[in-house]
Amino acid sequence: MAGLAVMSPAQLRAEWRRVYRASPPRLTPDLLLRGIAFRLQERCLGGLSSASGSLLDRSSRELDQPNKAEPRIGQQQRLKPGTRLVRSWNGKTYSVLVTDDGFLLDGKEFSSLSQVAASITGAHWSGPRFFGVRAGRATTGAAASSAARRAASRASVS
């Protein structure tokens, strides 16, 4: 990659053809260099996760619709991979890890937080509600358990 910085515009276009196997777009040498560097990093480190790619595709389609409100991002996309959600249920503490493709509980993968909640409780639950994740912001760890307990106590009082 260090060699890219000293390439002429003609060399950058040739490198683009080699890396992308397509004709280079009409871009400045700086943008060609960045595009080539991105592709090389993508090959070494991996590209976007399938969830991120799907989110970008969906957002793009929603932006193409002229009378549509701003694109909504689902709850799963708001929770960053690596986030740990903790919830106590019937005397047992459950820890769920948010991954690129869903959620992980005790080594088992789930595609939605509601599936995780159903697995824990044996009944249908709203996963975000069960874990105390509120719309617009994610609450994790002890705060999630605390928020879920508060929500449960409010529900049992009414």
C-alpha positions as CSV (number, residue, x, y, z in Angstrom):
1,M,0.0,0.0,0.0
2,A,2.9,2.3,0.6
3,G,3.7,2.2,-3.1
4,L,0.3,3.6,-4.0
5,A,1.3,7.1,-2.8
6,V,4.1,7.4,-5.3
7,M,2.2,6.1,-8.4
8,S,1.3,8.4,-11.3
9,P,-2.3,8.8,-12.3
10,A,-1.8,6.4,-15.2
11,Q,-0.2,3.8,-12.9
12,L,-3.2,4.2,-10.5
13,R,-5.7,3.6,-13.3
14,A,-3.7,0.4,-14.3
15,E,-3.7,-0.7,-10.6
16,W,-7.5,-0.1,-10.4
17,R,-7.9,-2.4,-13.5
18,R,-5.8,-5.0,-11.8
19,V,-7.5,-4.8,-8.4
20,Y,-11.1,-4.3,-9.5
21,R,-10.9,-6.1,-12.9
22,A,-12.9,-3.2,-14.4
23,S,-12.2,0.1,-16.0
24,P,-11.4,2.8,-13.5
25,P,-14.1,5.5,-13.0
26,R,-13.3,9.1,-13.8
27,L,-11.9,10.1,-10.4
28,T,-9.1,12.2,-9.2
29,P,-5.8,10.3,-8.5
30,D,-6.5,10.8,-4.7
31,L,-9.9,9.1,-5.0
32,L,-8.4,6.3,-7.1
33,L,-5.7,5.7,-4.5
34,R,-8.3,5.6,-1.8
35,G,-10.5,3.1,-3.7
36,I,-7.6,0.8,-4.4
37,A,-6.4,1.0,-0.8
38,F,-10.0,0.1,0.4
39,R,-10.1,-2.9,-1.9
40,L,-6.7,-4.1,-0.7
41,Q,-7.7,-3.7,2.9
42,E,-11.0,-5.5,2.2
43,R,-9.2,-8.4,0.8
44,C,-6.9,-8.7,3.7
45,L,-9.3,-7.9,6.6
46,G,-12.6,-9.0,5.1
47,G,-15.5,-6.9,3.8
48,L,-18.8,-5.8,5.3
49,S,-20.8,-8.3,7.3
50,S,-24.0,-9.6,5.6
51,A,-26.1,-7.7,8.1
52,S,-24.3,-4.4,7.3
53,G,-24.6,-5.1,3.5
54,S,-28.4,-5.8,3.9
55,L,-28.8,-2.6,6.0
56,L,-27.1,-0.5,3.3
57,D,-29.2,-2.1,0.5
58,R,-32.4,-1.5,2.4
59,S,-31.5,2.1,3.3
60,S,-30.6,2.7,-0.4
61,R,-33.9,1.4,-1.6
62,E,-35.8,3.5,1.0
63,L,-33.9,6.6,-0.1
64,D,-34.9,6.0,-3.7
65,Q,-38.6,6.3,-2.7
66,P,-39.4,10.0,-3.0
67,N,-42.4,10.3,-0.5
68,K,-41.0,8.0,2.2
69,A,-39.8,9.3,5.6
70,E,-36.2,8.8,6.6
71,P,-35.0,5.2,6.6
72,R,-35.6,3.3,9.8
73,I,-32.8,1.2,11.2
74,G,-34.1,-1.9,13.0
75,Q,-33.3,-2.5,16.7
76,Q,-30.8,-5.2,15.9
77,Q,-28.7,-2.7,13.9
78,R,-28.7,-0.1,16.7
79,L,-27.0,-2.6,19.0
80,K,-23.3,-2.8,18.1
81,P,-21.6,-6.2,17.7
82,G,-19.8,-7.0,20.9
83,T,-22.5,-5.5,23.1
84,R,-23.6,-7.7,26.0
85,L,-27.2,-7.7,27.2
86,V,-27.7,-9.1,30.7
87,R,-31.1,-10.1,32.1
88,S,-32.1,-12.0,35.3
89,W,-35.1,-14.3,34.9
90,N,-36.5,-16.7,37.5
91,G,-33.3,-16.5,39.6
92,K,-30.9,-17.1,36.7
93,T,-28.8,-14.5,35.0
94,Y,-28.6,-14.7,31.2
95,S,-25.9,-12.9,29.1
96,V,-26.5,-12.4,25.4
97,L,-23.8,-11.3,23.0
98,V,-24.7,-9.1,20.0
99,T,-22.9,-10.4,16.9
100,D,-22.7,-9.2,13.3
101,D,-25.4,-11.6,12.3
102,G,-27.7,-11.7,15.4
103,F,-27.4,-12.8,19.0
104,L,-25.5,-15.5,20.9
105,L,-26.8,-17.2,24.1
106,D,-25.0,-20.1,25.7
107,G,-23.3,-20.9,22.3
108,K,-26.6,-20.9,20.4
109,E,-27.2,-18.4,17.7
110,F,-30.5,-16.5,17.3
111,S,-31.5,-14.1,14.5
112,S,-33.6,-11.9,16.7
113,L,-33.7,-10.7,20.3
114,S,-37.3,-11.9,20.5
115,Q,-36.2,-15.4,19.7
116,V,-33.7,-15.2,22.6
117,A,-36.4,-14.0,25.0
118,A,-38.7,-16.8,23.9
119,S,-35.9,-19.3,24.4
120,I,-35.3,-18.0,28.0
121,T,-39.0,-17.7,29.0
122,G,-40.7,-20.4,26.9
123,A,-43.3,-17.8,25.8
124,H,-43.5,-15.1,23.2
125,W,-41.9,-11.8,24.3
126,S,-40.8,-8.6,22.7
127,G,-37.0,-9.1,22.9
128,P,-36.1,-5.4,23.2
129,R,-38.7,-5.0,25.9
130,F,-37.5,-8.2,27.7
131,F,-33.9,-6.9,27.8
132,G,-34.9,-3.3,28.6
133,V,-33.6,-1.9,25.3
134,R,-35.6,1.2,24.5
135,A,-36.3,2.6,21.1
136,G,-33.7,5.2,20.1
137,R,-31.0,4.0,22.5
138,A,-29.5,0.8,23.7
139,T,-29.3,0.0,27.4
140,T,-26.9,-2.8,28.3
141,G,-25.6,-4.7,31.2
142,A,-26.9,-4.1,34.7
143,A,-28.9,-1.1,33.4
144,A,-30.8,-3.4,31.1
145,S,-31.7,-5.8,33.9
146,S,-32.7,-2.8,36.1
147,A,-34.8,-1.3,33.3
148,A,-36.5,-4.7,32.6
149,R,-37.3,-5.1,36.3
150,R,-38.8,-1.6,36.4
151,A,-40.9,-2.4,33.3
152,A,-42.1,-5.7,34.7
153,S,-43.1,-4.2,38.1
154,R,-45.0,-1.4,36.3
155,A,-46.8,-4.1,34.2
156,S,-47.7,-6.2,37.3
157,V,-49.1,-3.1,39.2
158,S,-51.5,-2.1,36.4
